Amino acid sequence: MIGFLVFGLVVGAVARLIKPGRQNLGLLGTLVLGILGSLIGGVVATALGTGKFTELNILGAIVAIIAAVLLIGVVEGFMGKSRARA
């Protein structure tokens, strides 16, 4: 469980480094988006037959980082729309 949280934090941090521009996310937001990206990566890797959901593999890590980058973009989009309305 702790390893899963640490991997989620690493995935979130790498995704923030890859995503251009400044993100208004704190440590908790990075962790949550990293964990969500890790879950998506695990599901995709399992669906492709590269291993089990709980295993760490390269394809799952790559998909997790890509998913986290996309999730950061989605969250930024929603945050931008809510600020424009306020």
Residue pairs with C-beta under 8 A, 6 or more apart in sequence:
4 35
4 38
5 31
5 35
7 34
7 38
7 56
8 31
8 34
8 35
8 37
8 38
9 30
9 31
9 34
10 34
11 34
11 35
11 37
11 38
11 41
11 61
11 64
11 65
11 68
12 30
12 31
12 32
12 33
12 34
12 35
12 37
12 68
13 30
13 34
14 65
14 68
15 33
15 34
15 37
15 65
15 68
15 69
15 71
15 72
16 23
16 25
16 30
16 72
18 65
18 69
19 69
19 72
19 73
23 72
23 76
24 76
24 79
25 33
25 72
25 75
29 75
33 68
33 71
33 72
33 75
34 64
34 68
36 67
36 68
36 71
37 64
37 65
37 66
37 67
37 68
37 69
37 71
38 60
38 64
38 68
40 63
40 64
40 67
41 59
41 60
41 61
41 62
41 63
41 64
41 65
41 66
41 67
42 53
42 54
42 60
42 64
43 53
44 59
44 60
44 63
44 67
45 51
45 53
45 57
45 59
45 60
45 63
46 52
46 53
46 60
48 59
50 57
50 59
50 60
51 57
51 60
